[in-house]
Structure formats: C-alpha cells, structure tokens
Amino acid sequence: MFDRWWEHAVDNYTSWEGGRAVAMDLYYDPVVDEHLASPIGLIAPVWYLAPQRREFAESAWTLAATMAGLLGDNQPSGLEDPNWSVMLAWHTGEFADQEVKSRLWEHLDESFEPTWDRELGEFTFRFGFDEPYPRGQLNARAMAGWVCTPGAWSRIFNTPDLDKFEEPTISGVDFPRVALSEARWDGAVLHLAAHPQNASVANTRTRVDVGGLPSGGQWELLRPDGSREPIDVSAGATELDLVVDGGRYGLRRR
C-alpha cells in the first residue's frame, strides 16, 4: 500500500518549479473534483509513516528539507507559513543530526515568536498570529520536534519500553501550580523535582502520591541538601512532601 501511495504521490501529485518539487495534494475531494495542492501534503504523512516504512518517510522529509534549503549549503527559505514550517520542524528531530536541526531552529526562532508567560508558568510559540491564545496543535508539533532525537519516534513503536507499566508511578500532582521537572525511576532510585508555576508558588510545599514501589525493605528520601528522611511505604505506596523550588529528591531503599 505504501509503495503505491508514494509512487502515485510523486508521479501524479507533485508539481515542479525550477526543477524542484513545490507541492503535493494534501487531500482530494472527489465530490467537487478538487485537489488541494500544498507543500504540507508532502510532509503531513511522515510522522505516521516513520515507525512503519521509514525509508518512505525519510525520503519525503529529505525532499521537503531540500525544498526549504535546509540541506546542503543553501540558506533556509520559504518557511514564513507556520503550518508548513511546523511540519518541517516536527519531523527534523526524527531524521536529522544536531547540525541540521540547529540550522532550522535558529531560523525558526525568528518567526515562531517564542513567549514566556511568567504568571501562568507557560512557554509557548505564538507564530505571529496575534491571537489571544497560542495554537495548541502547532505548539505540540513544534515541541515534539524540539525534544525528538534521531529515531526516537520510531523506537516508541518498534522497541517500546513496556517495563514502565511495572515501575513506580507519581500521581496527585497539584498541577498547574506545581509541575514535576523530573520524575524518573532508574531501577533503584526514584528521582523527583518539583517546579513552581510562578514566583508566588516558589519555595512552598506540596505533596505527591507514589505507587508501584518494589515490595520489601525500608525506604528513605534523600533531600536536595543531602539530608535523609525515613519514609513509610505500605503495599508499595507512600506520600512525599516536597519543597517547590526545583531541588532534586531521591526516594530509595536504605
């Protein structure tokens, strides 16, 4: 199916200008016989194809990245429309090395309008839309591309981390007042850090629930200042008191 889709897309739905591809159908409406040709049509399926047929997904990304001047000695261009540039940013993390990714983001930082709302404790891209609220879908795609490293998206599906379903779990976080900037189990220690939403929350205290801890043994909480506190764990569960200042805690067996 993918072979036929890609052959049909390239042969029949790609327009050419100056020897390079510039658009492919995003969709076709047979009722009104309307083709919506757009560069987005070329790259939109990449995120879904990558875990299944990586060679097709990567070839589509390579063509789109070449069109945008991202590869080779050219300067990035034609990325003014955020609907297009977000797509490219979304996928570049999966396929490109850090040099290419950095070139793209250096260019996009000028048009994505990165914005800190200190009161809400939120970082978003506004994309120059001059709207009261940031676009959630575009922000999700952009940030997925920012955090993604080569092959990471494909590995989620092809080599999933199923052990996480048997490992400790954090719940009861007082979000958005408090966010966990770290919540990681390394097999022996549960690493935690509570981050404040804004300055009014900083250095207050919060409680979180921990479940799924290995049975048996005595537990202790290693605080950021190096002190240790014995922790009662019953049936693999406990409650922890944390200072909301970004300090790193460690829950472990004694």
Backbone as CSV, one residue per row, in Angstrom:
resi,resn,N_x,N_y,N_z,CA_x,CA_y,CA_z,C_x,C_y,C_z
1,MET,0.827,-1.202,0.000,0.000,0.000,0.000,0.865,1.256,0.000
2,PHE,1.908,1.273,0.857,2.760,2.449,0.935,3.532,2.667,-0.360
3,ASP,3.949,1.557,-0.996,4.672,1.690,-2.260,3.791,2.373,-3.305
4,ARG,2.536,1.945,-3.374,1.627,2.522,-4.370,1.320,3.982,-4.041
5,TRP,1.142,4.260,-2.712,0.866,5.646,-2.319,2.011,6.571,-2.717
6,TRP,3.253,6.151,-2.411,4.391,7.027,-2.685,4.601,7.210,-4.185
7,GLU,4.482,6.122,-4.966,4.644,6.237,-6.417,3.572,7.153,-7.004
8,HIS,2.331,7.000,-6.541,1.237,7.832,-7.033,1.456,9.289,-6.642
9,ALA,1.913,9.518,-5.406,2.107,10.888,-4.928,3.169,11.610,-5.736
10,VAL,4.295,10.956,-5.957,5.396,11.603,-6.657,5.087,11.787,-8.143
11,ASP,4.513,10.752,-8.778,4.288,10.807,-10.214,3.108,11.695,-10.598
12,ASN,2.079,11.734,-9.754,0.841,12.377,-10.164,0.465,13.629,-9.376
13,TYR,1.009,13.783,-8.197,0.537,14.871,-7.364,1.640,15.819,-6.929
14,THR,2.738,15.793,-7.621,3.812,16.723,-7.309,3.966,17.703,-8.462
15,SER,3.922,18.980,-8.129,4.179,19.982,-9.151,5.634,20.398,-9.073
16,TRP,6.152,20.889,-10.168,7.572,21.193,-10.232,7.777,22.631,-10.669
17,GLU,8.763,23.240,-10.080,9.080,24.615,-10.424,10.595,24.785,-10.333
18,GLY,11.220,25.119,-11.454,12.665,25.277,-11.445,13.397,23.985,-11.146
19,GLY,12.792,22.841,-11.501,13.455,21.566,-11.309,13.316,20.993,-9.912
20,ARG,12.447,21.574,-9.079,12.292,21.004,-7.750,10.800,20.913,-7.399
21,ALA,10.483,19.965,-6.510,9.090,19.773,-6.110,8.656,20.888,-5.185
22,VAL,7.455,21.416,-5.407,6.976,22.501,-4.557,5.634,22.194,-3.895
23,ALA,4.864,21.224,-4.391,3.570,20.965,-3.772,3.080,19.566,-4.114
24,MET,2.256,19.021,-3.220,1.598,17.740,-3.439,0.230,17.823,-2.787
25,ASP,-0.715,17.045,-3.284,-2.058,17.115,-2.730,-2.068,16.810,-1.238
26,LEU,-2.683,17.721,-0.478,-2.962,17.428,0.919,-4.176,16.523,1.003
27,TYR,-5.154,16.784,0.149,-6.293,15.882,0.016,-6.976,16.120,-1.325
28,TYR,-7.801,15.160,-1.721,-8.589,15.268,-2.948,-10.049,15.050,-2.601
29,ASP,-10.911,15.969,-3.038,-12.344,15.853,-2.811,-12.997,15.414,-4.116
30,PRO,-13.410,14.134,-4.230,-13.962,13.650,-5.499,-15.349,14.215,-5.804
31,VAL,-16.043,14.720,-4.772,-17.387,15.244,-4.998,-17.343,16.473,-5.891
32,VAL,-16.390,17.346,-5.612,-16.265,18.572,-6.406,-15.025,18.532,-7.297
33,ASP,-14.369,17.367,-7.334,-13.167,17.195,-8.157,-12.138,18.275,-7.865
34,GLU,-11.811,18.420,-6.575,-10.903,19.480,-6.136,-9.659,18.882,-5.495
35,HIS,-8.496,19.247,-6.029,-7.219,18.887,-5.437,-6.712,20.068,-4.602
36,LEU,-6.412,19.829,-3.340,-5.795,20.872,-2.531,-4.293,20.612,-2.520
37,ALA,-3.570,21.287,-3.417,-2.125,21.111,-3.522,-1.435,22.010,-2.511
38,SER,-0.502,21.434,-1.786,0.194,22.191,-0.748,1.483,21.468,-0.402
39,PRO,2.551,22.214,-0.052,3.753,21.538,0.437,3.477,20.690,1.664
40,ILE,2.438,21.053,2.423,2.099,20.276,3.609,1.669,18.867,3.232
41,GLY,1.062,18.715,2.049,0.641,17.399,1.609,1.802,16.435,1.449
42,LEU,2.973,16.959,1.172,4.156,16.122,1.003,4.639,15.555,2.322
43,ILE,4.582,16.393,3.355,5.232,16.012,4.610,4.261,15.596,5.701
44,ALA,2.972,15.883,5.546,1.997,15.560,6.588,2.003,14.085,7.003
45,PRO,2.130,13.108,6.073,2.084,11.701,6.487,3.385,11.184,7.105
46,VAL,4.439,11.986,7.112,5.752,11.495,7.523,5.736,10.957,8.943
47,TRP,5.099,11.677,9.866,5.098,11.269,11.279,4.463,9.898,11.476
48,TYR,3.484,9.565,10.645,2.782,8.290,10.767,3.507,7.172,10.018
49,LEU,4.213,7.542,8.964,4.953,6.545,8.189,6.262,6.138,8.862
50,ALA,6.874,7.049,9.604,8.224,6.810,10.126,8.362,5.497,10.895
51,PRO,7.449,5.141,11.803,7.619,3.886,12.532,7.339,2.646,11.692
52,GLN,6.640,2.806,10.529,6.218,1.649,9.753,7.059,1.439,8.494
53,ARG,7.252,2.508,7.724,8.050,2.426,6.500,9.005,3.613,6.501
54,ARG,10.064,3.465,7.244,10.966,4.582,7.470,11.589,5.109,6.179
55,GLU,11.864,4.224,5.233,12.521,4.664,4.001,11.636,5.644,3.223
56,PHE,10.323,5.404,3.217,9.419,6.319,2.534,9.330,7.646,3.290
57,ALA,9.192,7.550,4.611,9.075,8.767,5.422,10.324,9.630,5.291
58,GLU,11.487,9.004,5.339,12.725,9.772,5.276,12.929,10.392,3.900
59,SER,12.509,9.689,2.855,12.650,10.261,1.513,11.739,11.475,1.349
60,ALA,10.540,11.424,1.938,9.640,12.578,1.875,10.218,13.740,2.670
61,TRP,10.757,13.440,3.863,11.365,14.513,4.662,12.560,15.114,3.926
62,THR,13.395,14.282,3.310,14.570,14.781,2.599,14.172,15.716,1.471
63,LEU,13.120,15.353,0.743,12.653,16.205,-0.346,12.138,17.531,0.206
64,ALA,11.362,17.470,1.300,10.835,18.697,1.895,11.955,19.566,2.456
65,ALA,12.935,18.944,3.108,14.055,19.696,3.669,14.897,20.339,2.575
66,THR,15.029,19.652,1.446,15.769,20.220,0.315,15.014,21.410,-0.262
67,MET,13.687,21.282,-0.372,12.868,22.384,-0.860,13.039,23.622,0.012
68,ALA,13.184,23.413,1.320,13.284,24.526,2.260,14.707,25.062,2.390
69,GLY,15.661,24.488,1.646,17.038,24.951,1.716,17.745,24.545,2.989
70,LEU,17.218,23.513,3.655,17.769,23.096,4.932,19.021,22.245,4.764
71,LEU,19.127,21.556,3.642,20.265,20.676,3.396,21.243,21.343,2.435
72,GLY,22.478,20.921,2.488,23.486,21.498,1.606,23.961,22.849,2.103
73,ASP,24.417,23.672,1.161,24.988,24.976,1.501,23.977,26.122,1.398
74,ASN,22.724,25.807,1.097,21.720,26.851,0.952,21.266,27.373,2.312
75,GLN,20.677,28.552,2.302,20.086,29.113,3.498,18.599,28.733,3.557
76,PRO,18.082,28.387,4.722,16.651,28.067,4.823,15.791,29.204,4.289
77,SER,14.729,28.857,3.582,13.851,29.874,3.000,12.462,29.273,2.819
78,GLY,11.495,30.153,2.559,10.131,29.709,2.299,9.434,29.132,3.507
79,LEU,9.862,29.544,4.705,9.287,28.984,5.926,8.409,29.985,6.662
80,GLU,7.889,30.968,5.953,7.081,32.004,6.593,5.748,31.470,7.103
81,ASP,5.164,30.501,6.394,3.883,29.938,6.807,4.122,28.927,7.920
82,PRO,3.644,29.184,9.148,3.917,28.264,10.250,3.298,26.887,10.058
83,ASN,2.219,26.783,9.292,1.625,25.470,9.048,2.598,24.558,8.298
84,TRP,3.439,25.155,7.477,4.465,24.408,6.742,5.721,24.226,7.578
85,SER,6.197,25.319,8.179,7.460,25.248,8.909,7.352,24.378,10.155
86,VAL,6.176,24.367,10.800,5.999,23.497,11.964,6.098,22.034,11.557
87,MET,5.529,21.688,10.426,5.634,20.316,9.934,7.094,19.913,9.760
88,LEU,7.870,20.808,9.162,9.282,20.510,8.937,10.022,20.387,10.263
89,ALA,9.749,21.304,11.184,10.389,21.237,12.499,9.993,19.974,13.246
90,TRP,8.757,19.568,13.102,8.214,18.381,13.754,9.021,17.134,13.385
91,HIS,9.339,17.000,12.109,9.956,15.773,11.624,11.478,15.798,11.622
92,THR,12.049,16.997,11.631,13.504,17.089,11.519,14.199,16.421,12.693
93,GLY,13.609,16.499,13.890,14.217,15.841,15.041,14.362,14.339,14.854
94,GLU,13.442,13.724,14.137,13.472,12.278,13.918,14.531,11.866,12.907
95,PHE,14.801,12.724,11.903,15.648,12.309,10.793,16.995,13.011,10.704
96,ALA,17.157,14.162,11.351,18.352,14.977,11.103,19.314,14.948,12.283
97,ASP,20.589,15.183,11.984,21.575,15.319,13.053,21.444,16.700,13.693
98,GLN,22.213,16.933,14.748,22.070,18.155,15.507,22.425,19.390,14.691
99,GLU,23.363,19.265,13.765,23.762,20.424,12.958,22.603,20.926,12.106
100,VAL,21.918,20.001,11.440,20.783,20.381,10.599,19.649,20.914,11.462
101,LYS,19.395,20.242,12.574,18.327,20.676,13.474,18.596,22.083,14.003
102,SER,19.837,22.358,14.365,20.188,23.681,14.888,20.017,24.757,13.825
103,ARG,20.393,24.446,12.571,20.211,25.414,11.481,18.748,25.784,11.331
104,LEU,17.886,24.780,11.383,16.463,25.033,11.221,15.930,25.874,12.367
105,TRP,16.242,25.503,13.601,15.664,26.197,14.740,16.231,27.607,14.908
106,GLU,17.456,27.809,14.511,17.999,29.167,14.544,17.186,30.080,13.632
107,HIS,16.784,29.533,12.494,15.970,30.297,11.560,14.546,30.488,12.095
108,LEU,13.975,29.430,12.696,12.590,29.487,13.137,12.397,30.318,14.396
109,ASP,13.440,30.468,15.188,13.331,31.285,16.396,12.943,32.724,16.060
110,GLU,13.205,33.138,14.847,12.859,34.499,14.442,11.390,34.625,14.033
111,SER,10.751,33.504,13.676,9.371,33.571,13.183,8.369,32.861,14.094
112,PHE,8.825,31.957,14.954,7.903,31.204,15.807,7.398,32.029,16.992
113,GLU,8.036,33.153,17.274,7.648,34.027,18.381,7.623,33.273,19.718
114,PRO,8.773,32.764,20.175,8.815,32.095,21.480,8.450,33.060,22.593
115,THR,7.569,32.610,23.509,6.995,33.501,24.516,6.908,32.802,25.870
116,TRP,7.408,33.482,26.899,7.231,33.027,28.277,6.089,33.805,28.908
117,ASP,5.095,33.101,29.441,4.082,33.720,30.292,4.477,33.378,31.723
118,ARG,5.129,34.319,32.388,5.684,34.039,33.711,4.609,33.763,34.748
119,GLU,3.448,34.398,34.617,2.383,34.195,35.598,1.786,32.797,35.487
120,LEU,1.533,32.366,34.251,0.992,31.025,34.033,2.067,29.949,34.104
121,GLY,3.331,30.365,34.017,4.406,29.390,34.007,4.460,28.586,32.731
122,GLU,4.061,29.210,31.619,3.983,28.502,30.345,4.925,29.104,29.310
123,PHE,5.575,28.215,28.565,6.347,28.624,27.390,5.590,28.148,26.167
124,THR,5.320,29.057,25.250,4.609,28.701,24.023,5.199,29.455,22.844
125,PHE,4.867,28.984,21.653,5.135,29.715,20.424,3.840,30.388,19.987
126,ARG,3.925,31.669,19.614,2.731,32.399,19.177,2.626,32.482,17.660
127,PHE,3.731,32.206,16.942,3.748,32.115,15.480,3.316,33.410,14.779
128,GLY,3.337,34.530,15.497,2.987,35.800,14.881,1.527,35.945,14.523
129,PHE,0.642,35.137,15.111,-0.774,35.182,14.758,-1.522,36.325,15.436
130,ASP,-0.946,36.889,16.482,-1.608,37.967,17.220,-2.991,37.526,17.688
131,GLU,-3.037,36.347,18.312,-4.280,35.781,18.828,-4.236,35.738,20.354
132,PRO,-5.403,35.701,21.025,-5.402,35.718,22.493,-4.812,34.460,23.112
133,TYR,-4.868,33.343,22.396,-4.347,32.090,22.939,-3.417,31.440,21.913
134,PRO,-2.350,30.812,22.374,-1.441,30.134,21.430,-2.099,28.894,20.823
135,ARG,-1.685,28.559,19.632,-2.242,27.395,18.933,-1.712,26.099,19.555
136,GLY,-2.588,25.334,20.177,-2.158,24.127,20.874,-1.578,23.062,19.962
137,GLN,-2.240,22.809,18.831,-1.785,21.755,17.932,-0.423,22.085,17.337
138,LEU,-0.243,23.328,16.895,1.042,23.713,16.325,2.142,23.683,17.384
139,ASN,1.823,24.097,18.611,2.811,24.036,19.681,3.205,22.601,19.996
140,ALA,2.237,21.705,20.002,2.532,20.299,20.291,3.468,19.710,19.244
141,ARG,3.211,20.027,17.984,4.066,19.506,16.913,5.465,20.092,16.985
142,ALA,5.536,21.403,17.210,6.845,22.049,17.270,7.685,21.492,18.411
143,MET,7.077,21.322,19.578,7.841,20.841,20.729,8.197,19.366,20.596
144,ALA,7.347,18.598,19.921,7.702,17.201,19.649,8.971,17.137,18.807
145,GLY,9.059,18.036,17.829,10.268,18.085,17.006,11.474,18.560,17.780
146,TRP,11.248,19.475,18.734,12.360,20.015,19.517,12.985,18.936,20.406
147,VAL,12.163,18.129,21.078,12.689,17.139,22.026,13.108,15.845,21.338
148,CYS,12.613,15.597,20.125,12.898,14.327,19.451,14.354,14.262,18.994
149,THR,14.971,13.107,19.186,16.309,12.835,18.672,16.201,11.791,17.562
150,PRO,17.226,11.653,16.700,17.101,10.755,15.553,16.630,9.346,15.927
151,GLY,15.523,8.926,15.309,14.985,7.585,15.518,14.138,7.421,16.755
152,ALA,14.021,8.442,17.608,13.312,8.295,18.882,11.830,7.991,18.685
153,TRP,11.187,8.673,17.730,9.768,8.460,17.493,9.509,7.040,17.004
154,SER,10.347,6.531,16.110,10.175,5.173,15.597,10.369,4.132,16.699
155,ARG,11.321,4.393,17.590,11.600,3.411,18.650,10.445,3.261,19.631
156,ILE,9.641,4.313,19.806,8.496,4.204,20.709,7.591,3.052,20.293
157,PHE,7.456,2.832,18.986,6.567,1.800,18.472,7.280,0.470,18.224
158,ASN,8.512,0.533,17.777,9.215,-0.686,17.386,9.971,-1.349,18.536
159,THR,10.422,-0.567,19.509,11.079,-1.127,20.699,10.514,-0.414,21.930
160,PRO,9.233,-0.601,22.225,8.594,0.138,23.317,9.144,-0.262,24.685
161,ASP,9.128,0.693,25.594,9.556,0.457,26.971,8.353,-0.034,27.764
162,LEU,8.128,-1.332,27.772,6.972,-1.896,28.467,7.208,-2.045,29.960
163,ASP,8.476,-1.977,30.390,8.765,-2.097,31.818,8.148,-0.956,32.625
164,LYS,7.907,0.175,31.986,7.384,1.334,32.715,6.031,1.054,33.356
165,PHE,5.289,0.074,32.829,3.983,-0.239,33.393,4.091,-0.995,34.713
166,GLU,5.284,-1.480,35.020,5.512,-2.192,36.280,6.378,-1.375,37.228
167,GLU,6.699,-0.147,36.875,7.601,0.679,37.670,6.817,1.707,38.485
168,PRO,7.454,2.389,39.438,6.773,3.381,40.272,6.075,4.464,39.461
169,THR,4.952,4.936,39.994,4.122,5.934,39.331,3.833,7.089,40.288
170,ILE,3.872,8.314,39.764,3.562,9.512,40.541,2.156,9.979,40.192
171,SER,1.369,10.337,41.198,0.036,10.894,40.976,-0.233,11.966,42.027
172,GLY,-1.373,12.642,41.877,-1.744,13.658,42.848,-0.933,14.934,42.780
173,VAL,-0.310,15.212,41.636,0.476,16.434,41.487,-0.473,17.640,41.393
174,ASP,-0.183,18.677,42.133,-1.016,19.886,42.167,-0.726,20.750,40.948
175,PHE,-1.033,20.212,39.771,-0.788,20.908,38.511,-1.978,21.792,38.176
176,PRO,-1.793,23.004,37.659,-0.539,23.588,37.152,0.269,24.363,38.193
177,ARG,-0.248,24.457,39.413,0.506,25.174,40.441,1.905,24.590,40.592
178,VAL,2.009,23.272,40.465,3.281,22.564,40.589,3.434,21.636,39.395
179,ALA,4.621,21.594,38.832,4.943,20.640,37.766,6.171,19.851,38.190
180,LEU,6.264,18.624,37.734,7.453,17.818,38.010,8.426,17.971,36.850
181,SER,9.505,18.685,37.086,10.516,18.827,36.045,11.359,17.566,35.919
182,GLU,11.257,16.686,36.910,11.900,15.369,36.823,11.062,14.371,37.596
183,ALA,10.799,13.222,36.982,10.127,12.099,37.620,10.631,10.852,36.908
184,ARG,11.690,10.261,37.445,12.413,9.211,36.706,12.852,8.108,37.659
185,TRP,12.568,6.867,37.263,12.979,5.687,38.018,14.150,5.043,37.300
186,ASP,15.286,4.904,37.975,16.465,4.331,37.330,16.699,2.870,37.704
187,GLY,15.703,2.260,38.338,15.825,0.870,38.758,16.123,0.720,40.234
188,ALA,16.631,1.789,40.844,16.939,1.758,42.272,16.477,3.017,42.992
189,VAL,16.448,4.139,42.274,16.107,5.424,42.879,15.022,6.101,42.042
190,LEU,14.015,6.668,42.735,13.003,7.483,42.078,13.436,8.941,42.213
191,HIS,13.813,9.560,41.099,14.307,10.938,41.080,13.129,11.888,40.858
192,LEU,13.024,12.914,41.703,11.911,13.859,41.628,12.404,15.283,41.781
193,ALA,11.720,16.213,41.112,11.982,17.638,41.284,10.681,18.380,41.029
194,ALA,10.256,19.213,41.985,9.010,19.973,41.873,9.323,21.397,41.430
195,HIS,8.684,21.813,40.332,8.950,23.125,39.745,7.737,24.025,39.936
196,PRO,7.935,25.280,40.390,6.797,26.171,40.637,6.220,26.762,39.359
197,GLN,4.914,27.012,39.379,4.256,27.647,38.240,4.737,29.074,38.052
198,ASN,4.904,29.788,39.143,5.378,31.165,39.074,6.037,31.532,40.400
199,ALA,6.458,32.766,40.518,7.215,33.195,41.701,6.410,33.069,42.990
200,SER,5.084,33.226,42.920,4.266,33.149,44.128,4.218,31.741,44.706
201,VAL,4.518,30.745,43.903,4.490,29.348,44.346,5.869,28.876,44.816
202,ALA,6.917,29.551,44.379,8.280,29.124,44.681,8.502,28.996,46.183
203,ASN,9.157,27.902,46.568,9.545,27.608,47.949,8.377,27.244,48.860
204,THR,7.175,27.035,48.287,6.084,26.468,49.068,6.269,24.955,49.119
205,ARG,5.347,24.273,49.771,5.448,22.820,49.890,4.281,22.166,49.161
206,THR,4.500,20.946,48.720,3.473,20.193,48.021,3.602,18.722,48.368
207,ARG,2.529,17.985,48.166,2.541,16.544,48.407,2.198,15.799,47.123
208,VAL,2.872,14.682,46.904,2.589,13.812,45.765,2.453,12.385,46.264
209,ASP,1.674,11.602,45.534,1.488,10.194,45.855,2.399,9.338,44.980
210,VAL,2.976,8.324,45.591,3.837,7.390,44.867,3.256,5.992,45.024
211,GLY,3.124,5.290,43.915,2.646,3.913,43.930,3.545,3.019,43.104
212,GLY,3.370,1.719,43.250,4.123,0.769,42.436,5.560,0.575,42.860
213,LEU,5.915,0.956,44.093,7.286,0.746,44.564,7.537,-0.741,44.814
214,PRO,8.753,-1.198,44.602,9.074,-2.596,44.888,8.772,-2.931,46.347
215,SER,8.269,-4.106,46.570,7.899,-4.504,47.926,9.130,-4.867,48.746
216,GLY,8.997,-4.720,50.063,10.061,-5.118,50.975,11.090,-4.037,51.212
217,GLY,11.745,-4.126,52.353,12.821,-3.204,52.664,12.330,-1.896,53.259
218,GLN,13.252,-1.109,53.746,12.961,0.212,54.298,13.390,1.284,53.302
219,TRP,12.664,2.409,53.306,12.883,3.444,52.311,13.280,4.757,52.975
220,GLU,13.990,5.574,52.217,14.379,6.891,52.689,14.311,7.886,51.542
221,LEU,14.099,9.156,51.917,14.064,10.233,50.934,15.322,11.067,51.091
222,LEU,16.107,11.124,50.040,17.313,11.941,50.020,16.921,13.326,49.521
223,ARG,17.077,14.339,50.399,16.673,15.706,50.080,17.799,16.463,49.371
224,PRO,17.455,17.588,48.718,18.466,18.338,47.963,19.653,18.794,48.801
225,ASP,19.444,19.041,50.111,20.550,19.489,50.954,21.411,18.338,51.467
226,GLY,21.111,17.107,51.027,21.894,15.947,51.434,21.352,15.217,52.641
227,SER,20.359,15.791,53.319,19.778,15.123,54.480,18.897,13.951,54.042
228,ARG,18.652,13.025,54.985,17.864,11.837,54.677,16.700,11.721,55.651
229,GLU,15.560,11.288,55.146,14.361,11.153,55.957,13.766,9.761,55.751
230,PRO,13.564,8.989,56.818,12.909,7.686,56.673,11.486,7.857,56.142
231,ILE,11.065,6.985,55.240,9.754,7.059,54.612,9.011,5.749,54.823
232,ASP,7.773,5.851,55.303,6.935,4.665,55.474,6.290,4.293,54.142
233,VAL,6.498,3.062,53.717,5.910,2.554,52.477,5.028,1.368,52.818
234,SER,3.783,1.423,52.406,2.835,0.342,52.663,2.227,-0.124,51.353
235,ALA,2.326,-1.418,51.089,1.786,-2.001,49.855,2.309,-1.268,48.621
236,GLY,3.576,-0.873,48.668,4.213,-0.228,47.528,3.818,1.216,47.312
237,ALA,3.169,1.838,48.312,2.691,3.208,48.146,3.114,4.082,49.318
238,THR,3.273,5.380,49.020,3.599,6.348,50.062,3.229,7.736,49.587
239,GLU,3.363,8.692,50.489,3.122,10.098,50.170,4.373,10.881,50.525
240,LEU,4.793,11.771,49.620,6.019,12.536,49.826,5.720,14.022,49.927
241,ASP,6.442,14.683,50.803,6.359,16.123,50.978,7.593,16.748,50.330
242,LEU,7.374,17.658,49.371,8.471,18.251,48.620,8.405,19.771,48.697
243,VAL,9.564,20.409,48.651,9.639,21.855,48.523,9.623,22.201,47.035
244,VAL,8.812,23.176,46.672,8.633,23.526,45.259,9.675,24.571,44.868
245,ASP,10.887,24.102,44.633,11.979,25.017,44.277,12.895,24.432,43.210
246,GLY,12.477,23.322,42.595,13.293,22.690,41.565,14.389,21.805,42.107
247,GLY,14.503,21.710,43.438,15.534,20.861,44.032,15.281,19.386,43.745
248,ARG,16.341,18.604,43.652,16.229,17.195,43.270,16.172,16.297,44.502
249,TYR,15.175,15.434,44.504,14.972,14.453,45.572,15.225,13.049,45.025
250,GLY,15.520,12.124,45.922,15.694,10.734,45.537,15.067,9.814,46.551
251,LEU,14.097,9.008,46.137,13.468,8.013,47.003,14.119,6.664,46.729
252,ARG,14.662,6.045,47.769,15.406,4.798,47.578,15.325,3.917,48.810
253,ARG,15.673,2.677,48.647,15.786,1.780,49.794,17.014,2.137,50.625
254,ARG,16.863,1.973,51.935,18.023,2.201,52.807,18.931,1.000,52.817
